[in-house]
Amino acid sequence: MIREIDVKKGTSISELVEQFLDSAFNARRLGKACRIYRKMLENDSFIFFTLAGAMIPAGMRGIVNGFLENGFTDVLVTTGANVTHEIAEALGYRHEMGTEDADDVELSRKRINRIYDVYIENEAFEGVENFVSDIFNRLEGEMGSYEILWEIGKDLPEESFLKTAYRKKIPVFCPTLHDSVLGLHLFIYGERLRYSPQKDVKSVVDLCFQDRKVGVFIVGGGVPKNFTLQAMLLAKGFDYAIQITTDSPQWGGLSGATLDEAKSWCKLSERAENVTVYCDATIALPLIYGFLVDRI
């Protein structure tokens, strides 16, 4: 039976989300996502968290750090852009509120970059370059992206998910490291360093072979989603899967592909519990995190 959502003064995030289970549409899907995530943690599952889209510019860095700090994930897979913006924030540069109706030519003349309705000045990327150039100049030999990002996290002056990952030795894979401003800096300054995608693939595949259940939390699709799901082709398939996306499956793109479709590839096990939440991740991600903080 569909139940009315009952919100009153003092209603917690977890209480609201639990009511979603008796609601409809994507509210019910979000409620199911929280229930599956709670089950993953209570069953001591090994959890992959994949993150695409401009989540750090959108203010999600504290949420991402919370997932690592609180043990809600064992592995993070994200984009070079999110990592670059995270470094900028940790160095003290800030993303500012803007508008999508801006004069972009005028912004360019003012050395301001726009991400829809978020602004960040060129000075931030100059700061990132100055910071990582010293790190890249000292590194040498073959390294996976997670090892490079541990080195960066170790030297960051402010708490961030990269510093937390280094401290807790949580791998942060960045299969699109080269496809970012950070990748350009790696090209310019990492003369003695050889970034090895093969090492990343070997490491993520090894992590898929666990003597316990394995789950994946997918935010936004993209390369992080595929990099993680394809690693399971050599293992038994994920036992749990949650996906947050705004893309639709009928266009044939990966970001909109359903999790049931992934079963045909054996990326998910036949009996895997899964749900796709069709929602802006800047809405769904804090709600799921808030539920976990309340209930775990």
C-alpha positions in Angstrom: 0.0 0.0 0.0 1.3 3.5 -0.9 1.7 5.5 2.3 1.6 9.3 2.6 5.0 10.9 3.3 4.8 12.3 6.8 7.3 15.1 7.5 7.2 17.0 10.8 9.6 19.1 12.8 12.5 16.9 13.8 12.1 14.3 11.1 15.6 12.9 10.3 17.0 12.1 6.9 16.9 8.4 7.6 13.3 8.6 8.8 12.3 10.4 5.6 14.2 8.0 3.3 12.7 5.0 5.0 9.2 6.3 4.3 10.3 6.5 0.6 10.1 2.6 0.5 6.3 2.9 0.8 6.1 5.7 -1.8 6.5 5.5 -5.6 8.7 6.2 -8.6 12.2 7.3 -7.8 11.5 8.0 -4.1 10.8 4.2 -3.7 14.0 3.5 -5.7 16.0 5.8 -3.5 14.6 4.1 -0.4 15.5 0.7 -1.9 19.0 2.0 -2.6 19.5 2.9 1.0 18.2 -0.5 2.1 20.6 -2.3 -0.2 23.6 -0.1 0.9 22.8 -0.8 4.6 22.6 -4.5 3.8 26.0 -4.4 2.1 27.6 -2.8 5.2 25.9 -5.1 7.7 27.0 -8.1 5.6 30.6 -6.8 5.7 30.7 -6.6 1.9 33.6 -5.2 -0.1 32.3 -2.1 -1.7 33.4 -0.2 -4.8 32.3 3.5 -5.2 32.4 5.0 -8.7 32.0 8.7 -9.1 31.6 10.6 -12.4 30.3 14.1 -13.2 31.3 17.4 -11.7 30.7 16.3 -8.1 33.5 18.1 -6.4 32.7 21.5 -8.0 29.1 20.8 -6.9 30.0 20.7 -3.3 30.1 16.9 -2.7 33.7 16.6 -1.5 32.8 16.3 2.1 30.3 13.6 1.3 32.9 11.7 -0.7 35.4 12.0 2.1 32.7 10.8 4.6 32.2 7.6 2.6 36.0 6.9 2.9 36.4 8.1 6.5 33.4 6.2 7.8 34.2 2.9 6.1 31.3 3.1 3.7 33.5 2.1 0.8 36.7 0.1 0.2 37.6 1.5 -3.2 37.0 4.8 -5.0 37.0 5.1 -8.8 36.6 8.6 -10.2 37.6 11.0 -13.0 40.7 13.1 -13.5 38.5 16.2 -13.3 37.1 15.4 -9.9 40.6 14.7 -8.6 41.9 18.0 -10.0 39.1 20.0 -8.4 39.6 18.2 -5.1 43.3 19.2 -5.1 42.3 22.8 -5.8 39.8 22.8 -2.9 42.4 21.2 -0.5 44.9 23.9 -1.5 42.4 26.6 -0.4 40.9 27.5 -3.7 37.1 27.6 -3.9 34.3 27.1 -6.4 31.9 30.0 -6.4 28.2 30.3 -7.1 27.6 31.5 -10.7 24.9 31.4 -13.3 24.3 29.3 -16.5 23.2 32.6 -18.2 26.7 34.1 -18.0 28.6 35.8 -20.8 31.2 33.1 -21.3 33.5 35.3 -23.4 33.5 37.9 -20.6 34.2 35.2 -18.1 37.2 34.0 -20.2 38.6 37.6 -20.2 38.3 37.6 -16.4 40.1 34.3 -16.2 37.0 32.5 -14.8 36.0 29.0 -15.9 32.3 27.9 -15.8 30.8 24.5 -14.9 27.1 25.2 -15.6 26.3 27.5 -12.6 29.6 27.1 -10.8 32.7 29.3 -11.3 36.4 28.7 -10.6 39.2 31.0 -11.4 42.3 30.1 -13.5 44.4 30.9 -10.4 43.2 27.6 -8.9 44.6 25.5 -11.7 47.9 27.4 -11.5 48.0 26.6 -7.8 47.4 22.9 -8.6 50.2 23.0 -11.2 52.7 24.5 -8.7 51.7 21.9 -6.1 51.8 18.7 -8.2 54.9 19.7 -10.3 57.2 19.2 -7.2 55.5 15.8 -6.6 55.7 14.6 -10.2 59.4 15.7 -10.4 60.4 13.5 -7.5 58.4 10.4 -8.6 60.0 7.8 -10.8 59.3 4.3 -12.1 56.0 2.6 -13.0 53.0 3.6 -10.9 49.3 3.1 -11.0 46.9 6.0 -10.7 46.1 5.0 -7.1 49.8 5.2 -6.1 50.2 8.6 -7.7 47.1 9.9 -5.9 48.3 8.5 -2.6 51.5 10.5 -3.1 49.4 13.6 -3.8 47.1 13.0 -0.9 50.1 12.5 1.5 51.3 16.1 0.7 48.0 17.9 0.7 47.9 20.5 3.5 44.1 20.2 4.2 41.9 17.2 4.9 40.4 15.8 1.7 39.3 12.4 0.3 42.8 12.0 -1.2 44.5 12.5 2.1 42.0 10.2 3.8 42.6 7.6 1.1 46.4 7.9 1.7 46.0 7.6 5.4 43.7 4.6 5.3 45.4 3.1 2.2 42.1 3.1 0.3 42.8 2.8 -3.5 41.5 5.7 -5.5 41.6 4.7 -9.1 41.5 7.3 -11.9 41.3 5.5 -15.2 40.9 8.9 -16.9 43.8 10.5 -15.2 45.3 11.5 -18.6 42.0 13.1 -19.6 42.3 16.1 -17.2 44.3 19.1 -16.3 46.1 16.9 -13.9 47.0 14.6 -16.8 48.6 17.6 -18.6 50.7 18.3 -15.6 51.7 14.7 -15.4 52.8 14.9 -19.0 54.8 18.0 -18.5 56.5 17.3 -15.2 56.5 13.5 -14.8 59.6 12.8 -17.0 60.8 9.9 -14.8 57.4 8.6 -14.0 55.5 6.1 -16.1 51.8 6.0 -15.4 50.7 2.4 -15.9 47.0 1.7 -16.8 48.0 -2.0 -16.8 48.9 -1.8 -13.2 45.5 -0.2 -12.4 43.6 -2.9 -14.3 45.6 -5.7 -12.5 45.0 -4.1 -9.1 41.2 -3.5 -9.6 40.8 -7.1 -10.9 42.6 -8.5 -8.0 40.3 -6.6 -5.6 37.3 -8.3 -7.3 38.4 -11.6 -5.9 37.0 -11.5 -2.4 36.0 -14.2 0.0 33.0 -12.2 0.9 30.1 -10.5 -1.0 31.1 -7.6 -3.2 29.0 -4.5 -4.0 29.2 -1.4 -6.2 27.8 2.1 -5.8 27.7 3.9 -9.1 27.2 7.7 -9.3 26.9 9.1 -12.8 28.2 6.3 -15.0 30.9 7.1 -17.4 34.4 5.6 -17.5 34.5 4.9 -13.7 31.4 2.7 -14.0 32.7 0.7 -16.9 36.2 0.4 -15.5 34.8 -1.2 -12.3 32.1 -3.4 -13.9 34.4 -4.8 -16.6 36.8 -5.9 -13.9 34.2 -8.4 -12.7 34.3 -10.2 -16.1 37.1 -12.2 -14.6 35.4 -12.8 -11.3 32.0 -13.9 -10.1 30.0 -10.7 -10.6 28.8 -8.2 -8.1 26.3 -9.3 -5.4 24.9 -5.8 -4.9 24.7 -2.8 -7.2 23.2 0.7 -6.8 23.2 3.2 -9.6 22.4 7.0 -9.6 21.9 8.4 -13.1 19.9 10.9 -15.1 20.5 9.1 -18.4 18.0 6.8 -20.1 18.8 3.3 -21.4 17.1 3.6 -24.8 20.0 5.7 -26.2 22.4 2.8 -25.8 25.0 4.7 -23.8 26.8 3.2 -20.9 25.8 5.8 -18.3 22.1 4.9 -18.9 22.5 1.2 -19.2 20.5 -0.7 -16.7 22.1 -2.9 -14.1 20.0 -5.8 -15.3 21.7 -5.4 -18.6 25.0 -5.8 -16.8 23.8 -9.3 -15.8 23.9 -10.4 -19.4 27.7 -9.6 -19.3 28.0 -11.5 -16.0 29.2 -8.2 -14.4 26.5 -8.7 -11.9 25.6 -12.1 -10.5 22.3 -13.7 -11.5 20.8 -13.0 -8.2 22.4 -9.7 -7.5 20.2 -7.2 -5.6 20.2 -3.9 -7.6 18.4 -0.7 -8.2 18.8 2.3 -10.4 17.7 5.7 -9.1 16.9 8.2 -11.8 17.9 11.4 -10.0 20.4 14.3 -9.9 23.3 12.9 -7.9 23.6 16.2 -6.0 20.3 15.4 -4.5 20.5 11.6 -4.1 24.1 11.3 -2.9 23.7 13.4 0.2 20.4 11.7 1.1 22.0 8.2 0.9 25.0 9.4 2.9 22.8 11.0 5.5 20.8 7.8 5.8 24.0 5.8 6.4 25.3 8.2 9.0 22.0 7.9 10.9 21.6 4.2 10.6 25.1 2.6 10.6 
